């Protein structure tokens, strides 16, 4: 049995409908989102595709909460969605509900594989459904940086999205026949680069500009809602510690054989990149009047050497979600 099957059997549930190889739901504007009304022992979504969070045994989502009762939003990409959690109650939003003494529930506002443009659009497209919001935490950062190395023809004005090369290629033969060619496979292998890879400094500069640009709009909406806004730079395994615990290293080794994460993103995993990226983000974000937290150095100080935090280099275990939620609440209060 592989390390991944033995240590993280829940990951097969994500492969079914919540991965590029699964049943990806195509949507206008957002590009893709989670299937609505999904039911399983691991992942459950509401009628719009938002994953449920849990509080005191009650399932909560944007579509199910009381319209008059205030909430807190945890927004971001796949880490917020909860890839790696063995059940809805173990996602970061649910653990915040479990560990937060305040009464307002946390809703899971994450979108798998989203960049900052998609995170913002998810808010804009669903703002009319929001109940009163006391607090918004945007827990993000890796995707913009990882996508910053794609060629300009794929980044365009608003940033690249995952597997956009396949999307653009699928549109090419469709020009003569409207959108008939859109059924072509949209999600798959990464496109070949058309230009030399930008330096890590250039990637940080690009990702920072894009993030701050979109966070400015988050700030305007949060101010209208009367909500406190915090941006949290999400941790990566290499940003927290150079070598993981025994379980993590076994998983990382197997995943590197299955995919190309280290080959494609290995330079991003360096701790100095975390510090440089965090410093650049902090300058731009705090200039907006928004609070900024770089979580990796905090985790690095608090984590024990044998503590198992990651199921892969981005996503958390159940205990990892709980541990991160406790640290995050200390920083937010």
QUIKAKA-V772476 format. One record per residue. N is the residue number from 1. PHI is phi in whole degrees, -180 to 180 (999 if undefined). NEAR is the number of other C-alpha atoms within 10 Angstrom. Layout:
n = {N,N}
phi = {PHI,PHI}
near = {NEAR,NEAR}
//
This chain:
n = {1,2,3,4,5,6,7,8,9,10,11,12,13,14,15,16,17,18,19,20,21,22,23,24,25,26,27,28,29,30,31,32,33,34,35,36,37,38,39,40,41,42,43,44,45,46,47,48,49,50,51,52,53,54,55,56,57,58,59,60,61,62,63,64,65,66,67,68,69,70,71,72,73,74,75,76,77,78,79,80,81,82,83,84,85,86,87,88,89,90,91,92,93,94,95,96,97,98,99,100,101,102,103,104,105,106,107,108,109,110,111,112,113,114,115,116,117,118,119,120,121,122,123,124,125,126,127,128,129,130,131,132,133,134,135,136,137,138,139,140,141,142,143,144,145,146,147,148,149,150,151,152,153,154,155,156,157,158,159,160,161,162,163,164,165,166,167,168,169,170,171,172,173,174,175,176,177,178,179,180,181,182,183,184,185,186,187,188,189,190,191,192,193,194,195,196,197,198,199,200,201,202,203,204,205,206,207,208,209,210,211,212,213,214,215,216,217,218,219,220,221,222,223,224,225,226,227,228,229,230,231,232,233,234,235,236,237,238,239,240,241,242,243,244,245,246,247,248,249,250,251,252,253,254,255,256,257,258,259,260,261,262,263,264,265,266,267,268,269,270,271,272,273,274,275,276,277,278,279,280,281,282,283,284,285,286,287,288,289,290,291,292,293,294,295,296,297,298,299,300,301,302,303,304,305,306,307,308,309,310,311,312,313,314,315,316,317,318,319,320,321,322,323,324,325,326,327,328,329,330,331,332,333}
phi = {999,-70,-62,-67,-66,-77,-88,-135,-63,-65,-66,-66,-68,-76,-65,-63,-136,-125,-144,-59,-84,-97,-91,-79,-91,-83,-136,-63,73,-80,82,-155,-155,-75,-64,-80,63,-75,-131,-162,-70,-102,-128,-135,-125,-85,-69,-102,104,-74,-76,-71,-104,-125,-146,54,79,-102,-86,-131,-156,-56,-85,-109,-80,-67,-70,-101,-93,-69,-135,-122,-106,-107,-112,152,-111,-67,-66,-69,-54,110,-53,108,-70,-81,-164,-57,-71,-106,-72,-63,-63,-67,-71,-62,-61,-67,-102,-89,-79,-75,-83,-69,-76,-93,-103,-82,-116,-95,-126,-60,65,-83,-93,-69,-64,-69,-59,-68,-62,-60,-68,-62,-72,-117,-59,-66,-92,-70,-77,-55,-119,-87,-153,-128,-116,-99,-108,-158,129,-70,-61,-60,-70,-65,-81,-67,-89,-72,-67,-56,-66,-104,-77,49,-85,-122,94,-74,-121,-63,61,-67,-61,-66,-64,-63,-66,-68,-78,-56,-75,-87,-61,-77,-128,63,-110,-64,-84,-70,-72,-58,-54,-97,-124,179,-70,-71,-72,-72,-72,-102,-145,-58,-60,-65,-67,-63,-64,-67,-65,-62,-61,-66,-63,-66,-60,-66,-63,-66,-58,-76,-66,-58,-73,-54,-63,-64,-69,-61,-64,-63,-76,74,-106,-76,-116,-131,-104,-115,-74,-65,-83,-116,-57,-70,-79,-87,-158,-68,-136,-81,-71,-58,-65,-63,-64,-65,-68,-61,-63,-68,-66,-67,-74,-83,-131,-130,-59,-65,-63,-85,-118,-56,-67,-70,-72,-69,-66,-66,-67,-58,-68,-68,-64,-62,-65,-66,-64,-58,-61,-72,-75,-69,-65,-80,88,-105,-73,-125,-132,-96,-80,-60,-61,-67,-64,-59,-74,-91,-79,-82,-57,-98,-82,-91,-111,-112,-89,-150,-78,-125,-105,-100,-76,-58,-64,-65,-59,-66,-63,-65,-64,-67,-65,-64,-63,-62,-76,-77,-74}
near = {6,10,17,20,12,10,16,18,12,19,18,15,18,19,14,13,17,22,17,18,12,13,13,18,14,13,10,7,10,16,15,16,22,24,21,15,13,15,11,10,10,18,23,19,21,20,14,15,19,25,31,26,31,24,21,10,9,9,18,22,22,24,17,11,17,14,13,9,11,17,23,24,23,22,25,30,26,20,24,25,28,30,28,28,26,20,18,25,24,24,32,31,31,28,25,28,23,20,14,17,9,7,11,17,25,28,28,27,26,27,25,21,21,23,27,27,19,24,24,18,14,20,16,13,11,11,12,8,12,18,18,16,18,17,20,22,21,25,23,24,25,22,19,25,22,20,21,26,25,25,19,14,14,22,16,9,9,14,21,24,23,21,18,20,23,17,19,15,15,19,17,11,15,15,11,9,8,10,12,12,15,16,10,14,11,19,18,14,12,13,15,9,14,11,11,9,13,14,11,18,12,14,21,25,17,18,27,24,17,20,21,21,17,17,24,17,13,20,20,13,16,17,12,9,16,13,19,16,23,22,23,22,21,23,27,23,24,21,23,23,19,11,12,21,15,12,18,23,18,17,22,21,13,15,17,13,10,9,10,11,14,16,9,12,14,11,14,21,20,17,19,13,17,25,15,15,24,22,15,17,26,22,13,19,23,14,12,15,12,17,16,21,19,21,22,23,16,16,19,16,10,13,15,11,12,11,14,19,27,24,25,24,21,17,23,28,22,23,17,22,25,22,20,21,22,17,15,18,13,9,11,10,6}
//
